[in-house]
Amino acid sequence: ELGAIEIAMMPEIAPESVRNFLNLAATGALDTTTFSRTVKDFVIQGGNLSTSEKWNLDLARRMTRKIPDEPGIIKHVRGIVSMARTDEPNSATTHFFILVGNGSNLDGRFSAFGTVTKGMEVADQINQAPAEHEKPNKPVKITKALVTPCKK
């Protein structure tokens, strides 16, 4: 809703996370979902399929598919995209986050799978919007998630 955020995938670092994210985007599962969690100067979190206007049984089933943790050597710094999960290992499903600040406490624990190449100002705008207890007052919608070929 506020502008495009482009993300370059890192399949050599987190192949299952990349596959999962690209599948969600390509099938339209992320369309109409919102960034439903923000932590000021830290992260914006999206991928909660229950925020979608297209919620149905197929998407509900997708949420139960857990993907393995793939913590790697990538440092959790501004612009990194990583899988969100509960405190339980290997519990990531469809939720992801974009760091707008430093997240070194996440290094080696969460699956970083992409990096923002354009649109960090959009992520910053989402992060700075009014929120109450990490819940945005007006969550920003992902209008459409697109998968495009890499530019060479």
Beta strands, then each sheet from edge to edge (+ up, - down):
strand 1: 6-9
strand 2: 34-35
strand 3: 37-39
strand 4: 43-46
strand 5: 80-83
strand 6: 96-99
strand 7: 112-118
strand 8: 131-132
strand 9: 135-136
strand 10: 140-141
sheet 1: 1+ 7- 5+ 6- 4+ 3-
sheet 2: 2+ 10-
sheet 3: 8+ 9-
end
